[in-house]
Structure formats: C-alpha cells, structure tokens
Amino acid sequence: MLRVTLIVFLLSCFSLANVPSRAEEQTNDYEQMIRSLGYDPSQTKDWSKDSVINLPQPAIAYINLHSKYGIPYTKTSNFKDSIEYFDAMGNYFMKRAIVNVQGATSTVFPKRNFQIQLIDDEWIGEVTPTVDFDGWVEQDKFHIKAFYTDWLRGVGIIGYQLFNQIEMQEPEEINRIWKRAGVDGHKNARCYPDGFPCMLYLNGQFYGIYVWQLSKHRRNMSQQKHNVSHIHLDGNMGDNNFWNGTVIWSSFDVRNPKDMYDMNGKPYEEKNELMDESSPYFDLPDDTKDVREAKQRSASVKKAVIKFSQLVSKLNTMKKNGASHDEIRQEIALHFDVESMLNYLVFSTVVSNYDGFTKNWQWVTYDGEKWYVAPYDLDCIFGNYQEGTFLFPARFSYTDSDYRFDISRRGIATWFWDYYFDELKQKYAELRDNDIISLKNISSLVHQWYDRIGFDNFEKEWEAWPNSLCISQTITNPGWAETDDWTDHFNHIPIWDASVTYRPDDLCKRAQRIWLATDETQGVFPFLQLGYTDSLERIDNWIGERIDLEDDFFEYEPQEAKIFEQKAGRKPIGVYSIEGSRRSKLKSGMNIVQYSDGTLKIWFIK
C-alpha cells in the first residue's frame, strides 16, 4: 500500500512539473508585461483550477506558451505544453494544452498557426475545461492564428465581423443558418469564426501578434456529434473534384458527424473515403453494436454527400431538357438555402474573397437534403494574395467588360448568378441602404482592429518579424520592372523562361506577378526580392474603389436618390459628377442633376 501511495505521489509531482507555477516562475518579459497591465496574484481572478471558465471578450489578450520544443511543426506534433492567458481585465488562467500546427499551408510560412486543446487530465484529453467567451459558444479547443501574410495581422477577423453584420440584418428568428434550418442550437453559434488579437510570448519571450480564434467545432455549427443528418464538409470542393458528381474524397474533410469508418475498415480520418455497403469491412461478424452503428452512419452520410455533389449535374440536365426559369429556381431553393448563398456571394464580391469558391467555403446540412454555405479562412480579402507576396488592385476580377466576378463562378454559385441575380441586386441594395456595405462602415472595422492592437504592438511585431513581405519592397533585377497591369494576367502572358531572350516591353509572369522587360535580357530572373508596403490608407482606398465597382455591377441606386427625385417633382434627364463627367445614375458624394425643366441642382448622397 505504501508503495502504491509513493508511486501516485511521484506521478503527481511529475505532472505538476509540466505546468510552470506562477509563484515559482522567474521574472521574464511576459511576467513584466502582465504585471505592468495590472496582473496581481492577490487581486486578479485566477481560473486555473476551474473546469468552466467564463470570460469577457478582451480588446487584446496576452498569452504565454510554455513549450520545450517551441511552436509545433506538424498537425500531429501533439506537444504537451501549457499556456497562460491574461486579458488585462482582471482574468488569468494557466492550463495544460496539447498543441499542433493548424491549417493546410501554415508550415509554408516561418510564423505558423497552431491549435491548442486545453486539458485538465494527465495529457489524455478526456477531461477538458470549457472556456466561454462572451458572445461565443463555449469550447475547449481554439486556433491561435498568425496571419503572417497580412499586414493587419487579422484581416480575416474583420471579414467575419462584416459577414456577421450582414447576417444580423435579418429578423432574429432567421439570422443564423441553423435557425433557418429549424435546429434548436446554441444561441451564440455562428457557423464561422470570430477572434480577438493577442500578444503571444513563447517561454516568456515575445514572439508576435496572433489571433485567438474560434475553431470549426460542431458546437459553433449547432450540430450534434452522431446525428447522420448533421453533416459538415470542409476543404477543396471545386468543379472537377466535387460539383460534377465525381467526388474526390481526398480533397475535403467530413468534419461531422463523428466516429465513422473509411472504406478500408479504419476509423475515418480527414480526406479518406467514407465506408459504404460495398466495403468488405462493412459487416463483420465480430463488430460490436457501436462499430456497426458507426459503419451504418458512415454509409448514410456518404449517400448524402454523393447526392449533394450531383445537384449541379441535375440542374444541367433540367436546363438541357427545357426546364423553365422558375422550375430551375424552385429546384435550387429545394436543395440550397437561398439566404446564405445571397449573403455569401454579395459579401465575397465586395471584399474580393477570391479564395472562397473552391476551398474554404464551408457546407453544412441539418437534414441531409438542404445545404447551407458559410465563410472560412478570409485571409485573402481586401486585395491580399494568399502567399502574401503582393496586393491585387480593387479592379481585379473586373477586367472583363461585363464586370463579372469570374472566379466565383464555381459549382452552385454559377446558378445563383444566373437565376437569382435580381435577389442578389436587392440584397446588395439593402446592405448599401443600411450602411453595412459602405466605405464608412467597412473602413471603421479595419481601423478599430488596428487600434485594438495599437501602433506600439505593431512596432514590436515588425521588429520580431522584419522579413514580413508586407513591410518589404520588391527589388527587380537589371533589365526588369514590375507592373500592375492585370488585364491579361490569366490569359496569354507566358511564364518566365530562362531560355527566352526578352526585349524591351516584353511581358512575362512569375510568382503571380507580371514583369516588364526594360532592356534585352536572357536568363536574368525578373526579381531579386518580393515585397510590398501596406497601410490603412491603401486599404481605405481599395474599399472605396471596390464599392464604386459594385455599385455599377449590382446596378445600385441609393435610396436617398430615389427620395430626392420624388421630392423634386421633376424628371431628371442627366446626372453629372462635380467635374462635369456624365454618370448613369446618382452616386455617393456630390452629384449635379439636370431636370426636364432646364434647372440644375446639386445633390449630396452619403
């Protein structure tokens, strides 16, 4: 008995040794920082021993990752670390955490995303605390995002905030996906992330600006773990690997329901093909009841996913067989939530979410029949390129004469452009009239995020990560110059070839940029270094220019303009800018209106 007691005591000492004590820890940069912000062991609420932690949303948090090996390298690192949290609002905790890389491309960049699974047991992960931030669903797992390719170090969160505003314009009973699906879900479930900025310290030393972000947990989707009708698809779902009816299972992940099997009779892992009745492992005599139910669940979900992938082909067949416009609209509405698709398309067009129409869009269903779309991974909005090497101009995707957002014509999105364009115009007009889509509102979200982090913290970030491309400049090699001409970017311009002799004014592509030869050259690479300089001014200008383009594309007429024309009681026959150029309609700002009686009047439209 004494021996058992001694072993238990030694094990407990070992486990506690893996979680640094605040009292025992030596003073370091993190310690000094949080003390300067008000941390006081005698005054600060310490939630470390609590299994349910209720916290307000901080303006900015301060976290310290204790790790023997540093930031994880892979999705399966499973580092047994611990993490400290302080919100400068009187709340603190330290918890064990199992830590892994988060995101498909995170390992490409020097500053990596990671995921923390908070735990209260001996590194097993079966006993976990729940952290309930005000306005979020409670979770025990969070993403800590680097946003390395983004100057704002959190542009995606601004996108989620804007999308949230768009959803909140709907009546309360239908302003969430799960509400329209008739599910009794968590009141704070969004079906997309949110996040707040945090200053990350690694073993007490400052590491960089990060974002503490909601994960893609089923709670945030208001889905049940083993409900075969609660399906969540996440990954690469384009025309060639999904929407044509041929499902390439390695392209995406079935995140919910849980506890399923693949075709090889193994527990389902991401990007494996789900098991169905054709698998030789489907019905084994030694299967337990739980295993049998899991395999049947897998087959049921697989049928629903395959049927989903065939819906676009079904619409093509209907159109080919002469179905009317209204018949196709009805078929679309039967299988797709129109409201979520309208919100997604208008939002994505305004912010140029070009990376959200093959991968990143999230698809969920709550009955296996009607599907809903939600945004994810919005690091490429406002002109940001996914590799962080340059900025797209606001007119990108608007180089064609018809101003189509071409890259969004994927899968079912194409059918909404063709069969629900009037509703898309109406949705855009409502959001413009309500000042959701406006330079003032979107710019304020950008500036508020920047101010939450603060100039001094950004200075620390650039000192810690001086090679960030967003604070660098492009350096061309002799004989080359960069260009912002995007007109033929995806068309006939050839990729740079070392064997080709380039002469002045010749163009080539490399690293998603177009390069202009200024002298005759051969074998000289166009650039020595990539980079660009971003700023609040650049983002503000981009937003303003983009909204002007959308006003034309969605044929928007400001509500104030309609009221002014009615009050005037005269027929307007011409609209001009203050500089005198003719316009097709009233726009934001100063307008000169010519009326049928010969009079001129200046109207200001906000």
DODRENNU-157815 format. One line per field, with one value per residue (C-alpha): y negated, z, x negated; residue number from 1. Coordinates in Angstrom, 3 decimals. Example, Ala and Ser with C-alpha at 12.3 -4.5 7.8 and 13.67 -1.06 7.14 Angstrom:
2
py	(4.500,1.060) $
pz	(7.800,7.140) $
px	(-12.300,-13.670) $
num	(1,2) $
//
This chain:
606
py	(0.000,-2.362,-1.595,-2.475,-5.694,-6.640,-5.947,-8.090,-10.870,-10.754,-10.758,-13.779,-15.587,-14.765,-16.057,-19.250,-19.781,-20.106,-23.134,-26.044,-27.698,-31.434,-31.775,-29.766,-31.177,-33.549,-37.068,-37.308,-39.582,-38.078,-38.419,-42.031,-42.801,-41.397,-42.978,-46.334,-45.759,-45.073,-41.424,-40.976,-37.488,-38.900,-40.803,-39.032,-36.304,-33.060,-30.482,-27.885,-25.304,-25.850,-23.456,-26.102,-29.468,-32.471,-35.418,-38.717,-39.490,-41.302,-44.161,-42.315,-39.366,-38.359,-34.669,-32.735,-29.297,-27.131,-24.623,-22.523,-22.361,-25.727,-26.286,-22.882,-21.731,-19.361,-18.639,-15.584,-17.086,-16.658,-18.796,-18.554,-22.229,-24.674,-28.109,-31.229,-33.716,-37.260,-39.730,-42.958,-42.996,-41.071,-37.495,-34.938,-31.201,-28.627,-25.304,-22.256,-22.179,-19.675,-21.762,-21.073,-23.034,-24.366,-24.909,-23.278,-25.860,-27.056,-25.152,-27.104,-30.303,-30.996,-32.180,-29.236,-28.858,-26.372,-24.753,-24.322,-21.629,-22.677,-19.721,-19.047,-15.451,-13.803,-14.699,-12.274,-14.900,-13.166,-15.679,-19.178,-22.590,-24.747,-28.392,-30.563,-33.937,-36.328,-36.075,-32.796,-29.158,-27.534,-25.497,-23.606,-23.889,-27.100,-28.201,-30.601,-32.266,-34.047,-35.879,-36.118,-37.134,-40.007,-43.455,-43.883,-40.547,-39.660,-40.721,-37.530,-38.538,-41.834,-39.780,-37.648,-40.796,-42.214,-38.936,-38.884,-42.361,-41.126,-38.178,-40.382,-42.424,-39.528,-39.106,-37.457,-34.215,-33.570,-35.446,-32.290,-29.295,-26.826,-28.898,-28.746,-25.002,-24.718,-23.473,-24.248,-25.360,-27.310,-30.966,-32.123,-29.599,-31.483,-28.742,-30.778,-32.012,-35.132,-36.161,-38.735,-39.869,-38.623,-39.155,-35.762,-35.051,-31.821,-30.662,-34.200,-35.959,-37.991,-36.035,-38.007,-39.243,-36.377,-35.938,-33.761,-32.334,-30.050,-26.652,-24.785,-22.870,-21.328,-23.478,-26.577,-24.860,-23.816,-20.220,-17.014,-14.595,-11.434,-12.830,-11.397,-14.417,-16.940,-16.963,-19.475,-19.466,-21.401,-21.583,-21.793,-21.449,-22.665,-21.781,-18.986,-17.246,-17.622,-19.563,-17.427,-14.475,-12.740,-13.002,-13.132,-12.309,-13.281,-16.909,-17.615,-16.547,-15.373,-17.142,-15.973,-13.578,-11.942,-8.327,-6.974,-4.462,-4.597,-2.062,-0.216,0.518,-2.003,-4.871,-7.800,-10.424,-13.588,-13.212,-9.491,-7.961,-7.083,-3.467,-2.144,1.279,2.191,2.270,5.823,4.489,3.148,6.110,8.210,10.863,9.601,5.979,4.540,2.628,-0.692,0.247,1.473,-1.797,-3.816,-1.959,-2.450,-6.114,-6.338,-4.811,-7.147,-10.248,-9.084,-8.781,-12.318,-13.740,-12.000,-13.224,-16.741,-16.551,-15.576,-18.520,-20.765,-17.949,-17.585,-21.294,-20.982,-18.106,-20.079,-23.041,-20.809,-19.232,-22.625,-23.339,-26.870,-29.606,-29.248,-25.460,-25.688,-28.350,-26.092,-23.167,-25.319,-26.548,-22.971,-21.904,-25.146,-27.807,-30.863,-33.372,-32.032,-31.914,-35.504,-36.679,-34.715,-35.930,-39.603,-39.587,-37.703,-40.018,-43.175,-42.042,-40.018,-36.682,-35.018,-32.124,-31.107,-29.280,-26.086,-25.667,-27.417,-27.625,-25.504,-23.436,-22.176,-20.420,-19.537,-17.144,-15.674,-17.452,-21.251,-22.716,-25.968,-27.823,-29.763,-31.572,-30.463,-31.477,-35.061,-35.985,-36.886,-39.731,-43.441,-42.592,-40.306,-37.481,-34.073,-33.837,-37.361,-38.445,-41.320,-43.065,-42.732,-46.028,-46.590,-46.082,-42.540,-40.175,-43.185,-43.259,-41.815,-44.218,-42.667,-43.110,-39.529,-38.200,-35.322,-33.335,-32.922,-31.013,-27.627,-24.899,-26.107,-29.727,-29.939,-29.088,-31.798,-34.405,-33.249,-32.544,-34.759,-37.911,-40.092,-38.869,-39.494,-43.073,-43.502,-42.092,-44.427,-47.440,-46.625,-46.384,-49.623,-51.460,-50.202,-51.412,-47.900,-47.922,-51.378,-52.861,-54.335,-51.049,-48.675,-51.138,-51.585,-47.814,-47.952,-50.928,-49.505,-46.310,-48.264,-50.413,-47.354,-46.105,-49.543,-51.171,-50.134,-46.463,-46.595,-48.048,-45.057,-42.741,-44.243,-44.099,-40.414,-39.586,-42.047,-39.833,-40.075,-40.816,-43.369,-45.753,-44.993,-46.122,-44.346,-44.537,-43.804,-42.576,-44.712,-44.767,-44.256,-46.329,-45.315,-46.250,-46.423,-45.524,-42.662,-42.733,-39.573,-38.051,-34.675,-34.670,-34.695,-36.168,-33.407,-32.271,-33.493,-31.160,-31.355,-30.282,-33.136,-36.409,-39.236,-42.601,-45.965,-45.968,-42.142,-40.735,-37.528,-36.023,-34.760,-34.417,-35.564,-38.924,-40.421,-41.671,-44.159,-43.863,-47.238,-46.004,-42.997,-40.169,-36.396,-34.119,-37.002,-36.310,-39.216,-39.924,-39.585,-40.046,-40.217,-42.600,-45.444,-48.160,-48.094,-50.750,-51.871,-54.410,-51.696,-49.570,-52.535,-53.424,-49.788,-49.568,-52.815,-51.809,-48.335,-49.646,-52.001,-48.968,-47.002,-49.886,-49.653,-45.859,-45.457,-48.481,-50.160,-53.375,-54.960,-55.130,-58.825,-59.393,-57.917,-60.111,-63.259,-62.664,-62.192,-65.364,-67.325,-66.572,-66.878,-64.343,-64.100,-63.814,-63.897,-63.185,-64.543,-64.438,-67.677,-67.709,-67.558,-63.952,-62.240,-59.438,-56.690,-57.382,-59.203,-58.020,-58.635,-62.133,-65.260,-64.931,-67.564,-66.684,-68.250,-68.264,-68.365,-71.996,-73.037,-73.553,-72.126,-71.003,-69.605,-66.533,-65.074,-61.330,-59.838) $
pz	(0.000,0.866,-2.492,-4.429,-2.489,-3.244,-6.985,-7.105,-5.286,-7.699,-10.735,-9.400,-8.864,-12.426,-13.920,-11.913,-13.100,-16.628,-15.652,-14.502,-11.313,-11.451,-7.988,-8.843,-12.311,-12.777,-13.918,-17.716,-20.421,-20.129,-16.344,-16.593,-19.264,-17.491,-14.193,-15.941,-17.208,-13.774,-13.008,-9.245,-7.693,-4.766,-6.926,-10.294,-10.722,-11.338,-13.260,-13.467,-11.269,-12.775,-15.283,-16.543,-17.327,-18.146,-19.646,-21.343,-24.842,-24.381,-26.527,-26.674,-24.656,-23.535,-23.742,-22.902,-24.411,-22.286,-24.686,-24.628,-28.431,-29.424,-31.984,-33.380,-36.817,-37.876,-37.322,-35.293,-33.129,-30.022,-27.914,-24.222,-23.388,-21.119,-21.810,-19.738,-20.512,-19.203,-20.572,-18.783,-17.397,-14.205,-15.539,-15.696,-16.140,-16.817,-18.384,-19.868,-23.648,-26.404,-29.262,-33.014,-36.230,-37.592,-41.269,-44.542,-45.560,-42.178,-42.379,-45.534,-43.538,-40.829,-38.432,-38.027,-36.882,-34.119,-32.304,-28.562,-26.889,-23.261,-20.864,-17.161,-17.064,-17.487,-21.175,-22.282,-23.384,-21.983,-19.171,-20.605,-19.346,-21.300,-21.907,-22.539,-24.014,-24.009,-27.337,-28.404,-27.958,-25.193,-26.408,-25.107,-28.378,-30.097,-33.086,-32.481,-35.880,-37.113,-40.167,-41.389,-44.955,-43.760,-42.680,-40.284,-38.650,-38.556,-41.767,-41.703,-38.408,-39.978,-42.733,-40.191,-38.394,-41.636,-42.519,-39.028,-39.610,-42.866,-41.127,-38.292,-40.808,-40.983,-38.468,-35.294,-35.881,-39.177,-38.777,-38.412,-40.696,-38.038,-37.220,-40.826,-40.683,-37.721,-35.312,-31.614,-31.417,-29.152,-29.173,-29.948,-32.699,-35.822,-38.275,-38.924,-36.649,-34.658,-32.861,-30.851,-31.070,-28.593,-27.927,-27.894,-25.751,-26.100,-22.846,-21.528,-24.554,-27.019,-30.191,-32.195,-32.753,-33.017,-33.026,-30.540,-32.796,-32.610,-34.143,-36.599,-33.748,-34.221,-31.370,-33.460,-36.261,-33.898,-34.944,-32.938,-32.807,-34.027,-35.984,-39.524,-40.905,-39.336,-41.970,-42.252,-45.297,-45.219,-47.878,-51.599,-53.372,-56.959,-60.301,-61.076,-57.724,-56.469,-58.352,-61.493,-59.443,-59.214,-55.572,-54.901,-51.202,-50.684,-51.432,-48.404,-44.881,-43.415,-40.060,-38.735,-37.717,-35.703,-35.164,-38.716,-40.791,-44.135,-46.987,-45.506,-42.292,-40.281,-38.175,-40.527,-40.719,-42.793,-46.562,-46.599,-48.461,-46.189,-45.882,-47.636,-48.086,-50.854,-48.417,-47.445,-43.891,-43.703,-41.992,-39.925,-37.516,-34.620,-34.919,-31.676,-31.643,-31.551,-34.508,-36.525,-35.871,-36.838,-40.141,-40.922,-40.056,-42.486,-45.323,-44.690,-44.680,-47.813,-49.712,-48.699,-49.788,-53.180,-53.751,-52.874,-55.397,-58.149,-57.732,-60.262,-62.824,-62.140,-62.853,-66.088,-67.163,-66.320,-68.355,-71.291,-71.216,-71.414,-67.791,-67.297,-65.381,-62.464,-62.383,-62.036,-59.339,-57.404,-57.695,-56.430,-53.472,-52.638,-52.046,-51.170,-48.584,-50.771,-47.976,-47.028,-50.679,-51.304,-48.233,-49.245,-52.847,-52.080,-49.233,-51.219,-54.200,-52.117,-50.245,-53.204,-51.419,-54.479,-52.417,-51.209,-54.206,-54.428,-50.989,-47.734,-48.164,-45.534,-46.437,-43.789,-43.737,-40.901,-42.743,-45.415,-48.143,-47.938,-47.816,-46.353,-47.067,-44.628,-44.989,-43.647,-43.973,-45.137,-45.241,-48.948,-48.771,-49.491,-52.181,-50.135,-52.064,-50.401,-50.426,-49.095,-51.930,-53.353,-53.372,-56.003,-57.106,-56.390,-60.052,-60.006,-61.413,-63.089,-66.186,-68.401,-69.967,-68.169,-64.748,-63.651,-60.528,-62.668,-60.006,-58.098,-60.980,-59.421,-58.671,-57.459,-57.297,-61.093,-60.939,-58.389,-60.621,-63.500,-61.703,-58.607,-59.852,-59.075,-55.481,-55.348,-56.510,-53.907,-51.155,-52.151,-52.211,-48.744,-47.307,-49.008,-47.834,-44.273,-44.380,-43.893,-47.255,-47.165,-47.022,-43.620,-42.012,-43.509,-43.002,-39.370,-38.834,-40.261,-38.146,-34.985,-35.407,-35.957,-32.888,-30.710,-31.410,-31.312,-33.001,-30.318,-30.602,-34.381,-33.957,-31.789,-34.462,-37.264,-35.058,-34.352,-37.982,-40.095,-43.195,-43.457,-47.102,-46.193,-44.844,-47.544,-51.118,-54.417,-55.829,-59.548,-61.310,-64.030,-67.208,-65.465,-63.910,-62.065,-63.449,-62.070,-65.384,-64.629,-67.848,-69.323,-66.126,-66.624,-70.391,-72.957,-70.984,-70.781,-67.688,-67.461,-69.281,-68.828,-72.438,-73.919,-74.992,-73.699,-75.400,-74.117,-73.408,-73.416,-70.604,-68.585,-65.441,-62.344,-58.715,-59.781,-60.937,-64.407,-65.223,-67.916,-69.701,-69.895,-71.717,-73.783,-71.385,-71.248,-68.228,-65.795,-63.255,-63.090,-59.387,-56.533,-53.729,-53.447,-51.136,-50.837,-48.422,-46.990,-44.960,-43.659,-46.476,-49.104,-47.598,-47.349,-50.997,-52.027,-50.213,-51.731,-55.259,-54.847,-53.655,-56.649,-58.911,-57.063,-57.331,-61.101,-61.179,-58.947,-60.585,-57.228,-56.884,-53.424,-51.503,-50.890,-54.641,-55.100,-52.303,-53.652,-57.120,-55.751,-53.682,-56.629,-58.586,-61.853,-64.242,-64.089,-67.568,-66.758,-63.902,-63.801,-61.427,-59.848,-62.505,-65.244,-66.485,-67.236,-64.963,-65.491,-62.089,-58.812,-56.800,-53.356,-52.957,-54.973,-57.999,-60.448,-61.673,-64.776,-64.836,-67.724,-66.990,-67.613,-63.997,-62.364,-58.751,-56.655,-54.588,-51.968,-51.481,-48.442) $
px	(0.000,-2.838,-4.487,-1.288,-0.900,-4.504,-4.042,-0.889,-2.730,-5.674,-3.375,-1.517,-4.806,-5.841,-2.578,-2.723,-6.271,-4.925,-2.825,-5.005,-3.871,-3.286,-4.762,-7.895,-8.496,-11.398,-10.630,-10.636,-9.247,-5.768,-5.768,-6.831,-4.273,-1.214,-2.254,-2.514,1.048,2.478,1.817,1.674,1.908,3.870,6.356,6.609,9.235,7.317,9.384,6.616,8.372,11.833,13.365,15.817,14.247,16.458,14.615,15.450,14.220,10.893,9.692,6.377,5.090,1.598,0.723,-2.423,-3.084,-5.357,-6.881,-10.022,-10.101,-8.601,-5.856,-4.754,-5.877,-3.089,0.601,-0.409,-3.143,-0.953,-3.276,-2.456,-2.662,-0.904,0.487,1.079,3.839,4.282,6.819,5.759,9.318,8.669,8.793,5.989,5.558,2.865,3.876,2.218,2.544,1.933,0.544,0.388,-0.043,3.253,4.043,3.067,0.452,-0.781,-4.080,-4.998,-5.446,-8.029,-5.317,-2.943,0.660,1.278,4.159,4.500,6.571,6.961,6.977,7.428,6.177,2.779,2.326,5.056,7.557,10.630,11.123,11.187,12.239,14.678,13.903,16.940,16.039,18.981,20.788,19.136,20.025,18.021,15.049,12.036,10.109,9.012,6.967,4.093,3.644,0.523,1.983,-1.606,-0.689,1.499,0.317,3.240,2.384,6.076,7.797,9.881,11.499,12.580,14.208,16.087,17.221,18.616,20.330,21.825,23.267,24.782,26.445,27.707,29.733,32.184,35.020,33.778,35.625,33.781,30.476,28.395,28.028,29.124,32.198,33.371,32.768,35.124,32.449,32.577,28.957,26.657,27.717,24.151,23.372,22.247,21.169,18.000,15.188,14.554,11.422,9.546,5.906,3.361,-0.297,-1.975,-5.008,-6.989,-8.567,-8.312,-9.836,-7.769,-7.030,-4.462,-0.925,1.544,5.316,7.207,9.925,12.932,12.271,14.515,16.104,19.554,20.875,20.268,22.215,25.042,24.549,24.798,21.900,23.661,26.618,26.314,28.211,25.834,23.081,20.234,17.948,14.689,11.997,11.410,14.763,14.464,15.979,13.528,13.429,16.974,19.652,19.510,20.742,17.369,16.356,12.614,12.665,9.030,9.941,12.086,12.912,16.218,15.954,19.303,20.761,18.008,16.971,17.208,15.231,13.446,13.521,10.523,12.355,10.363,11.710,12.336,9.608,9.686,9.665,10.443,13.377,16.263,17.310,20.415,22.013,19.531,16.617,15.558,15.270,18.819,20.457,18.082,19.377,17.259,18.454,19.785,23.062,21.201,18.983,21.965,23.812,20.741,20.410,24.092,23.695,20.775,22.799,25.731,23.530,21.713,25.016,25.988,22.614,22.743,26.301,25.158,22.317,24.782,27.161,25.380,25.431,29.147,29.672,27.693,29.926,33.065,31.846,30.887,34.353,36.059,36.977,38.281,36.509,38.948,38.622,34.859,35.196,37.540,35.132,32.261,34.318,35.294,31.683,29.858,30.543,31.050,30.414,26.981,25.937,27.072,25.166,22.083,21.994,22.601,20.089,17.456,17.846,17.482,14.352,12.954,12.993,11.498,10.151,13.601,15.093,13.078,11.608,12.500,16.267,17.973,21.041,23.436,26.792,29.127,31.448,29.167,31.158,30.858,27.347,26.052,22.801,20.604,17.239,13.878,10.223,10.720,7.029,7.248,9.770,9.186,6.650,4.377,2.777,2.708,-1.092,-1.489,-3.758,-1.695,1.695,4.397,5.936,9.629,10.424,9.021,11.695,13.276,11.116,13.864,16.328,19.302,17.690,18.316,16.655,15.419,13.644,16.908,18.490,17.932,20.454,23.817,22.599,22.840,26.530,27.218,25.599,27.784,31.081,31.046,29.343,32.372,32.266,28.524,29.083,31.804,29.587,26.756,29.112,30.446,26.968,25.923,29.048,28.485,24.870,23.433,21.712,20.198,16.732,17.512,18.596,16.043,13.204,14.237,13.920,10.398,9.338,10.899,8.877,5.669,6.359,7.073,3.575,2.021,-0.958,-3.452,-2.497,-2.766,-6.246,-7.154,-5.751,-7.837,-10.926,-10.240,-9.391,-11.414,-11.236,-7.456,-6.719,-4.016,-6.671,-9.226,-9.685,-10.065,-13.582,-13.849,-16.942,-18.581,-16.514,-13.181,-10.402,-7.240,-3.834,-0.313,1.301,3.703,5.729,4.259,2.969,4.622,4.579,1.791,-1.134,-3.803,-5.660,-9.261,-11.655,-15.441,-15.992,-13.941,-15.504,-13.310,-13.318,-12.053,-8.282,-8.049,-5.919,-6.131,-4.595,-6.342,-5.202,-1.714,-3.105,-3.544,-7.044,-8.065,-11.398,-13.163,-16.288,-17.213,-17.934,-18.215,-18.479,-18.065,-15.318,-12.820,-13.200,-15.641,-13.114,-9.331,-7.528,-5.078,-4.087,-0.594,1.204,4.586,4.710,4.210,6.986,9.377,8.753,9.239,12.588,13.840,12.859,14.320,17.686,17.835,17.343,20.022,22.493,22.229,22.208,25.274,26.970,27.343,29.304,29.005,32.258,31.648,31.527,34.991,36.372,34.705,36.082,39.581,39.333,38.066,41.232,39.392,37.997,34.194,32.696,28.993,26.590,23.034,20.084,18.915,16.161,18.794,18.472,21.774,22.970,25.515,27.137,26.681,23.685,22.256,20.848,21.678,23.970,25.206,28.705,30.233,34.055,36.528,37.418,33.814,32.812,29.709,29.483,26.649,27.495,25.172,25.605,23.885) $
num	(1,2,3,4,5,6,7,8,9,10,11,12,13,14,15,16,17,18,19,20,21,22,23,24,25,26,27,28,29,30,31,32,33,34,35,36,37,38,39,40,41,42,43,44,45,46,47,48,49,50,51,52,53,54,55,56,57,58,59,60,61,62,63,64,65,66,67,68,69,70,71,72,73,74,75,76,77,78,79,80,81,82,83,84,85,86,87,88,89,90,91,92,93,94,95,96,97,98,99,100,101,102,103,104,105,106,107,108,109,110,111,112,113,114,115,116,117,118,119,120,121,122,123,124,125,126,127,128,129,130,131,132,133,134,135,136,137,138,139,140,141,142,143,144,145,146,147,148,149,150,151,152,153,154,155,156,157,158,159,160,161,162,163,164,165,166,167,168,169,170,171,172,173,174,175,176,177,178,179,180,181,182,183,184,185,186,187,188,189,190,191,192,193,194,195,196,197,198,199,200,201,202,203,204,205,206,207,208,209,210,211,212,213,214,215,216,217,218,219,220,221,222,223,224,225,226,227,228,229,230,231,232,233,234,235,236,237,238,239,240,241,242,243,244,245,246,247,248,249,250,251,252,253,254,255,256,257,258,259,260,261,262,263,264,265,266,267,268,269,270,271,272,273,274,275,276,277,278,279,280,281,282,283,284,285,286,287,288,289,290,291,292,293,294,295,296,297,298,299,300,301,302,303,304,305,306,307,308,309,310,311,312,313,314,315,316,317,318,319,320,321,322,323,324,325,326,327,328,329,330,331,332,333,334,335,336,337,338,339,340,341,342,343,344,345,346,347,348,349,350,351,352,353,354,355,356,357,358,359,360,361,362,363,364,365,366,367,368,369,370,371,372,373,374,375,376,377,378,379,380,381,382,383,384,385,386,387,388,389,390,391,392,393,394,395,396,397,398,399,400,401,402,403,404,405,406,407,408,409,410,411,412,413,414,415,416,417,418,419,420,421,422,423,424,425,426,427,428,429,430,431,432,433,434,435,436,437,438,439,440,441,442,443,444,445,446,447,448,449,450,451,452,453,454,455,456,457,458,459,460,461,462,463,464,465,466,467,468,469,470,471,472,473,474,475,476,477,478,479,480,481,482,483,484,485,486,487,488,489,490,491,492,493,494,495,496,497,498,499,500,501,502,503,504,505,506,507,508,509,510,511,512,513,514,515,516,517,518,519,520,521,522,523,524,525,526,527,528,529,530,531,532,533,534,535,536,537,538,539,540,541,542,543,544,545,546,547,548,549,550,551,552,553,554,555,556,557,558,559,560,561,562,563,564,565,566,567,568,569,570,571,572,573,574,575,576,577,578,579,580,581,582,583,584,585,586,587,588,589,590,591,592,593,594,595,596,597,598,599,600,601,602,603,604,605,606) $
//
